[in-house]
Amino acid sequence: KNEVEQSPQNLTAQEGEFITINCSYSVGISALHWLQQHPGGGIVSLFMLSSGKKKHGRLIATINIQEKHSSLHITASHPRDSAVYICAVNREYGNKLVFGAGTILRVKS
Amino acid sequence: GAVVSQHPSWVICKSGTSVKIECRSLDFQATTMFWYRQFPKQSLMLMATSNEGSKATYEQGVEKDKFLINHASLTLSTLTVTSAHPEDSSFYICSASSWRRYNEQFFGPGTRLTVL
């Protein structure tokens, strides 16, 4: 079993829909990251979380440390949100990232 | 967030030649830089971790003589793919972090390498 599991693997949504991507992990962590990778390949760091909730524009990330679970929400989705969303965790000790397999999101207009 | 650049963004080379990829942190001093490789439709695979002024730490299975990493300053790390072969064709991404920025990793835009 992978240390970081994401669901769903693929997600197609209609423009305007509320989207949730989930991430579960099985190791002790110091931080969890949500990353966005567009078709061109570049990666953008969306959030780094160690507790609670963060919001940036239409994006919201939450983490429940006890349940070892995080969610990324996109409100009022738009075709430009189409990308691969990757959950990654810093293990409790050390600064290497462990990556989930990614969620391919396609938002149709 | 902080800005990390990579150069070149893409490169095509002949088999047997060496290719150097640069990774720069533009607005902060990176105490650690990471080099990743990504195959199509797969997640990132960590190749090595480099700390400024010391030798890189390579992940298991990554040939250190083939993928030479130099981290000569707090803003620059280079990855040299030596004697490149077609199977080295891939997307290479670097990231930079600093303990002053809570070790958050900031990613470069990536370099697409094609070896003919």
Interface residues (C-beta under 8 A of the other chain):
Chain A: A31 H33 L35 G40 G41 G42 I43 V44 S45 M48 I86 N90 N95 K96 L97 F99 G100 A101 G102
Chain B: G1 T32 F34 Q38 S43 L44 L46 T49 F91 I93 S95 S97 Y102 N103 E104 Q105 F106 F107 G108 P109 G110 R112
